[in-house]
């Protein structure tokens, strides 16, 4: 990974901010805010000629105007952020109310914190957001209003969906993430009426989050 890709991956380590712009029509772009990269994966994507090639898909945590700077002393100290999953799950289990989960989903570490602390805090926020939207749904799909298709050891199975797909992630804010059953989630991405369905989800979130 080199140049621009490397700069995105190491933005927090290098003390840089990622700024997200979105094409809205030919020759016009819209600024959607800033973000931090919390990881990536590789998958096959078609290039401009339709030929499939390996592509880096970056996982971005969009910043929000509602972010609250939080004390990160309670977060686990780990040698590598990839080893933070279990300790963070343990921390999130301590949050018992929706209000506590929502606050965690909007938390951010101090801009003066070291890189490792910021990475762990960002991962914590991302996981808190997923847990919050699932708890908010109370076991029902927020798209079709039917019960989750099955239970897991962690509760009803629902999938978080970003209604705005900026940078393959969308703004990481409770107002823009909805809990869906697998069928509704795939409909929002692949159905002929995906755009129209996604718009109904946006309108539902307005009612859910205000």
NUZAGU-491917 format. One record per residue (C-alpha): residue number from 1; residue in three letters; x, y, z. Coordinates in nm, 2 decimals. Example, Ala and Ser with C-alpha at 12.3 -4.5 7.8 and 13.67 -1.06 7.14 Angstrom:
! NUZAGU-491917
nr=1, rest=ALA, X=1.23, Y=-0.45, Z=0.78
nr=2, rest=SER, X=1.37, Y=-0.11, Z=0.71
//
This chain:
! NUZAGU-491917
nr=1, rest=UNK, X=0.00, Y=0.00, Z=0.00
nr=2, rest=UNK, X=0.16, Y=0.33, Z=-0.11
nr=3, rest=UNK, X=0.10, Y=0.70, Z=-0.17
nr=4, rest=UNK, X=-0.27, Y=0.80, Z=-0.14
nr=5, rest=UNK, X=-0.38, Y=0.47, Z=0.00
nr=6, rest=UNK, X=-0.11, Y=0.47, Z=0.26
nr=7, rest=UNK, X=-0.19, Y=0.82, Z=0.36
nr=8, rest=UNK, X=-0.56, Y=0.73, Z=0.41
nr=9, rest=UNK, X=-0.47, Y=0.42, Z=0.62
nr=10, rest=UNK, X=-0.22, Y=0.60, Z=0.84
nr=11, rest=UNK, X=-0.42, Y=0.93, Z=0.88
nr=12, rest=UNK, X=-0.45, Y=0.91, Z=1.26
nr=13, rest=UNK, X=-0.09, Y=0.79, Z=1.30
nr=14, rest=UNK, X=0.03, Y=1.09, Z=1.09
nr=15, rest=UNK, X=-0.20, Y=1.34, Z=1.25
nr=16, rest=UNK, X=-0.39, Y=1.41, Z=0.93
nr=17, rest=UNK, X=-0.76, Y=1.45, Z=0.87
nr=18, rest=UNK, X=-0.95, Y=1.29, Z=0.58
nr=19, rest=UNK, X=-1.19, Y=1.52, Z=0.41
nr=20, rest=UNK, X=-1.48, Y=1.35, Z=0.22
nr=21, rest=UNK, X=-1.63, Y=1.49, Z=-0.10
nr=22, rest=UNK, X=-1.91, Y=1.34, Z=-0.31
nr=23, rest=UNK, X=-1.99, Y=1.38, Z=-0.67
nr=24, rest=UNK, X=-2.35, Y=1.50, Z=-0.70
nr=25, rest=UNK, X=-2.34, Y=1.56, Z=-1.08
nr=26, rest=UNK, X=-2.09, Y=1.63, Z=-1.35
nr=27, rest=UNK, X=-1.84, Y=1.90, Z=-1.25
nr=28, rest=UNK, X=-2.01, Y=1.94, Z=-0.91
nr=29, rest=UNK, X=-1.90, Y=1.80, Z=-0.57
nr=30, rest=UNK, X=-2.03, Y=1.83, Z=-0.22
nr=31, rest=UNK, X=-1.83, Y=1.84, Z=0.10
nr=32, rest=UNK, X=-1.96, Y=1.59, Z=0.35
nr=33, rest=UNK, X=-1.72, Y=1.64, Z=0.64
nr=34, rest=UNK, X=-1.41, Y=1.48, Z=0.79
nr=35, rest=UNK, X=-1.33, Y=1.13, Z=0.89
nr=36, rest=UNK, X=-1.07, Y=0.89, Z=1.04
nr=37, rest=UNK, X=-0.97, Y=0.55, Z=0.89
nr=38, rest=UNK, X=-1.02, Y=0.26, Z=1.13
nr=39, rest=UNK, X=-0.93, Y=-0.02, Z=0.89
nr=40, rest=UNK, X=-0.98, Y=-0.17, Z=0.55
nr=41, rest=UNK, X=-1.04, Y=-0.49, Z=0.36
nr=42, rest=UNK, X=-0.97, Y=-0.61, Z=0.01
nr=43, rest=UNK, X=-1.23, Y=-0.73, Z=-0.25
nr=44, rest=UNK, X=-1.28, Y=-0.77, Z=-0.62
nr=45, rest=UNK, X=-1.42, Y=-0.45, Z=-0.79
nr=46, rest=UNK, X=-1.45, Y=-0.37, Z=-1.16
nr=47, rest=UNK, X=-1.22, Y=-0.09, Z=-1.30
nr=48, rest=UNK, X=-1.32, Y=0.17, Z=-1.56
nr=49, rest=UNK, X=-1.30, Y=-0.10, Z=-1.83
nr=50, rest=UNK, X=-1.51, Y=-0.35, Z=-1.64
nr=51, rest=UNK, X=-1.22, Y=-0.57, Z=-1.56
nr=52, rest=UNK, X=-1.22, Y=-0.71, Z=-1.20
nr=53, rest=UNK, X=-0.92, Y=-0.62, Z=-0.98
nr=54, rest=UNK, X=-0.83, Y=-0.61, Z=-0.62
nr=55, rest=UNK, X=-0.95, Y=-0.30, Z=-0.44
nr=56, rest=UNK, X=-0.89, Y=-0.15, Z=-0.10
nr=57, rest=UNK, X=-1.22, Y=-0.07, Z=0.08
nr=58, rest=UNK, X=-1.14, Y=0.17, Z=0.36
nr=59, rest=UNK, X=-1.36, Y=0.17, Z=0.67
nr=60, rest=UNK, X=-1.41, Y=0.54, Z=0.76
nr=61, rest=UNK, X=-1.55, Y=0.68, Z=1.08
nr=62, rest=UNK, X=-1.72, Y=1.01, Z=0.98
nr=63, rest=UNK, X=-1.70, Y=1.29, Z=1.23
nr=64, rest=UNK, X=-2.02, Y=1.45, Z=1.35
nr=65, rest=UNK, X=-2.11, Y=1.80, Z=1.49
nr=66, rest=UNK, X=-2.28, Y=1.61, Z=1.78
nr=67, rest=UNK, X=-1.96, Y=1.44, Z=1.89
nr=68, rest=UNK, X=-1.88, Y=1.47, Z=2.26
nr=69, rest=UNK, X=-1.51, Y=1.46, Z=2.37
nr=70, rest=UNK, X=-1.50, Y=1.18, Z=2.63
nr=71, rest=UNK, X=-1.26, Y=1.06, Z=2.89
nr=72, rest=UNK, X=-1.09, Y=0.75, Z=2.73
nr=73, rest=UNK, X=-0.91, Y=0.63, Z=3.04
nr=74, rest=UNK, X=-1.15, Y=0.34, Z=3.08
nr=75, rest=UNK, X=-1.07, Y=0.20, Z=2.73
nr=76, rest=UNK, X=-0.83, Y=-0.09, Z=2.71
nr=77, rest=UNK, X=-0.46, Y=-0.05, Z=2.65
nr=78, rest=UNK, X=-0.36, Y=-0.28, Z=2.36
nr=79, rest=UNK, X=-0.05, Y=-0.32, Z=2.16
nr=80, rest=UNK, X=-0.25, Y=-0.32, Z=1.84
nr=81, rest=UNK, X=-0.61, Y=-0.19, Z=1.77
nr=82, rest=UNK, X=-0.69, Y=-0.53, Z=1.60
nr=83, rest=UNK, X=-0.67, Y=-0.69, Z=1.95
nr=84, rest=UNK, X=-0.92, Y=-0.44, Z=2.10
nr=85, rest=UNK, X=-1.24, Y=-0.63, Z=2.00
nr=86, rest=UNK, X=-1.28, Y=-0.84, Z=2.32
nr=87, rest=UNK, X=-1.18, Y=-0.58, Z=2.57
nr=88, rest=UNK, X=-1.41, Y=-0.33, Z=2.40
nr=89, rest=UNK, X=-1.70, Y=-0.57, Z=2.40
nr=90, rest=UNK, X=-1.64, Y=-0.61, Z=2.77
nr=91, rest=UNK, X=-1.66, Y=-0.23, Z=2.82
nr=92, rest=UNK, X=-1.97, Y=-0.20, Z=2.61
nr=93, rest=UNK, X=-2.15, Y=-0.46, Z=2.83
nr=94, rest=UNK, X=-2.13, Y=-0.21, Z=3.11
nr=95, rest=UNK, X=-2.36, Y=0.03, Z=2.92
nr=96, rest=UNK, X=-2.71, Y=-0.06, Z=3.02
nr=97, rest=UNK, X=-2.93, Y=0.21, Z=2.88
nr=98, rest=UNK, X=-3.00, Y=0.35, Z=2.53
nr=99, rest=UNK, X=-2.88, Y=0.69, Z=2.65
nr=100, rest=UNK, X=-2.55, Y=0.55, Z=2.76
nr=101, rest=UNK, X=-2.50, Y=0.36, Z=2.43
nr=102, rest=UNK, X=-2.59, Y=0.67, Z=2.23
nr=103, rest=UNK, X=-2.34, Y=0.88, Z=2.42
nr=104, rest=UNK, X=-2.08, Y=0.62, Z=2.35
nr=105, rest=UNK, X=-2.17, Y=0.62, Z=1.98
nr=106, rest=UNK, X=-2.10, Y=0.99, Z=1.96
nr=107, rest=UNK, X=-1.78, Y=0.99, Z=2.18
nr=108, rest=UNK, X=-1.45, Y=1.10, Z=2.05
nr=109, rest=UNK, X=-1.10, Y=1.12, Z=2.21
nr=110, rest=UNK, X=-0.91, Y=1.44, Z=2.26
nr=111, rest=UNK, X=-0.74, Y=1.56, Z=1.94
nr=112, rest=UNK, X=-0.42, Y=1.57, Z=2.16
nr=113, rest=UNK, X=-0.44, Y=1.20, Z=2.24
nr=114, rest=UNK, X=-0.18, Y=0.97, Z=2.10
nr=115, rest=UNK, X=-0.25, Y=0.77, Z=1.79
nr=116, rest=UNK, X=-0.31, Y=0.44, Z=1.96
nr=117, rest=UNK, X=-0.56, Y=0.60, Z=2.20
nr=118, rest=UNK, X=-0.75, Y=0.77, Z=1.92
nr=119, rest=UNK, X=-0.76, Y=0.44, Z=1.72
nr=120, rest=UNK, X=-0.90, Y=0.25, Z=2.01
nr=121, rest=UNK, X=-1.15, Y=0.52, Z=2.09
nr=122, rest=UNK, X=-1.27, Y=0.54, Z=1.73
nr=123, rest=UNK, X=-1.31, Y=0.16, Z=1.72
nr=124, rest=UNK, X=-1.50, Y=0.18, Z=2.05
nr=125, rest=UNK, X=-1.74, Y=0.44, Z=1.91
nr=126, rest=UNK, X=-1.80, Y=0.23, Z=1.59
nr=127, rest=UNK, X=-1.89, Y=-0.07, Z=1.80
nr=128, rest=UNK, X=-2.11, Y=0.13, Z=2.03
nr=129, rest=UNK, X=-2.30, Y=0.27, Z=1.73
nr=130, rest=UNK, X=-2.38, Y=-0.08, Z=1.61
nr=131, rest=UNK, X=-2.49, Y=-0.19, Z=1.95
nr=132, rest=UNK, X=-2.70, Y=0.12, Z=2.00
nr=133, rest=UNK, X=-2.90, Y=0.09, Z=1.67
nr=134, rest=UNK, X=-2.97, Y=-0.28, Z=1.75
nr=135, rest=UNK, X=-3.09, Y=-0.20, Z=2.10
nr=136, rest=UNK, X=-3.30, Y=0.09, Z=1.97
nr=137, rest=UNK, X=-3.48, Y=-0.15, Z=1.73
nr=138, rest=UNK, X=-3.59, Y=-0.37, Z=2.03
nr=139, rest=UNK, X=-3.58, Y=-0.69, Z=1.83
nr=140, rest=UNK, X=-3.77, Y=-0.56, Z=1.53
nr=141, rest=UNK, X=-3.65, Y=-0.46, Z=1.18
nr=142, rest=UNK, X=-3.67, Y=-0.09, Z=1.15
nr=143, rest=UNK, X=-3.74, Y=-0.13, Z=0.78
nr=144, rest=UNK, X=-4.03, Y=-0.37, Z=0.76
nr=145, rest=UNK, X=-4.13, Y=-0.36, Z=1.13
nr=146, rest=UNK, X=-4.12, Y=-0.74, Z=1.17
nr=147, rest=UNK, X=-3.93, Y=-0.94, Z=1.43
nr=148, rest=UNK, X=-3.57, Y=-1.03, Z=1.36
nr=149, rest=UNK, X=-3.55, Y=-1.36, Z=1.17
nr=150, rest=UNK, X=-3.37, Y=-1.54, Z=1.45
nr=151, rest=UNK, X=-3.19, Y=-1.51, Z=1.78
nr=152, rest=UNK, X=-2.82, Y=-1.52, Z=1.84
nr=153, rest=UNK, X=-2.62, Y=-1.55, Z=2.16
nr=154, rest=UNK, X=-2.60, Y=-1.17, Z=2.15
nr=155, rest=UNK, X=-2.97, Y=-1.12, Z=2.09
nr=156, rest=UNK, X=-3.20, Y=-1.07, Z=1.79
nr=157, rest=UNK, X=-3.01, Y=-1.08, Z=1.45
nr=158, rest=UNK, X=-3.03, Y=-0.74, Z=1.28
nr=159, rest=UNK, X=-2.78, Y=-0.57, Z=1.05
nr=160, rest=UNK, X=-2.68, Y=-0.20, Z=1.08
nr=161, rest=UNK, X=-2.73, Y=-0.01, Z=0.75
nr=162, rest=UNK, X=-2.59, Y=0.34, Z=0.66
nr=163, rest=UNK, X=-2.86, Y=0.52, Z=0.47
nr=164, rest=UNK, X=-2.60, Y=0.75, Z=0.31
nr=165, rest=UNK, X=-2.32, Y=0.54, Z=0.15
nr=166, rest=UNK, X=-2.04, Y=0.80, Z=0.17
nr=167, rest=UNK, X=-1.71, Y=0.63, Z=0.14
nr=168, rest=UNK, X=-1.87, Y=0.29, Z=0.18
nr=169, rest=UNK, X=-1.97, Y=0.38, Z=0.53
nr=170, rest=UNK, X=-2.18, Y=0.69, Z=0.55
nr=171, rest=UNK, X=-2.19, Y=0.93, Z=0.84
nr=172, rest=UNK, X=-2.14, Y=0.73, Z=1.16
nr=173, rest=UNK, X=-2.42, Y=0.89, Z=1.35
nr=174, rest=UNK, X=-2.74, Y=0.73, Z=1.50
nr=175, rest=UNK, X=-2.95, Y=0.96, Z=1.27
nr=176, rest=UNK, X=-2.80, Y=0.79, Z=0.97
nr=177, rest=UNK, X=-2.78, Y=0.42, Z=1.07
nr=178, rest=UNK, X=-3.08, Y=0.19, Z=1.08
nr=179, rest=UNK, X=-3.12, Y=-0.17, Z=1.20
nr=180, rest=UNK, X=-3.25, Y=-0.41, Z=0.93
nr=181, rest=UNK, X=-3.33, Y=-0.77, Z=0.88
nr=182, rest=UNK, X=-3.11, Y=-0.94, Z=0.61
nr=183, rest=UNK, X=-3.39, Y=-0.92, Z=0.35
nr=184, rest=UNK, X=-3.44, Y=-0.54, Z=0.40
nr=185, rest=UNK, X=-3.06, Y=-0.48, Z=0.41
nr=186, rest=UNK, X=-3.01, Y=-0.65, Z=0.07
nr=187, rest=UNK, X=-3.31, Y=-0.47, Z=-0.07
nr=188, rest=UNK, X=-3.16, Y=-0.14, Z=0.03
nr=189, rest=UNK, X=-2.84, Y=-0.23, Z=-0.17
nr=190, rest=UNK, X=-2.95, Y=-0.45, Z=-0.46
nr=191, rest=UNK, X=-3.32, Y=-0.43, Z=-0.54
nr=192, rest=UNK, X=-3.46, Y=-0.25, Z=-0.84
nr=193, rest=UNK, X=-3.63, Y=-0.01, Z=-0.61
nr=194, rest=UNK, X=-3.32, Y=0.02, Z=-0.38
nr=195, rest=UNK, X=-3.30, Y=0.40, Z=-0.41
nr=196, rest=UNK, X=-3.67, Y=0.45, Z=-0.33
nr=197, rest=UNK, X=-3.66, Y=0.20, Z=-0.05
nr=198, rest=UNK, X=-3.35, Y=0.37, Z=0.10
nr=199, rest=UNK, X=-3.54, Y=0.70, Z=0.09
nr=200, rest=UNK, X=-3.82, Y=0.55, Z=0.30
nr=201, rest=UNK, X=-3.55, Y=0.44, Z=0.55
nr=202, rest=UNK, X=-3.42, Y=0.79, Z=0.57
nr=203, rest=UNK, X=-3.77, Y=0.92, Z=0.64
nr=204, rest=UNK, X=-3.82, Y=0.65, Z=0.91
nr=205, rest=UNK, X=-3.50, Y=0.76, Z=1.08
nr=206, rest=UNK, X=-3.63, Y=1.11, Z=1.10
nr=207, rest=UNK, X=-3.92, Y=0.98, Z=1.30
nr=208, rest=UNK, X=-3.70, Y=0.75, Z=1.51
nr=209, rest=UNK, X=-3.42, Y=0.99, Z=1.60
nr=210, rest=UNK, X=-3.60, Y=1.32, Z=1.55
//
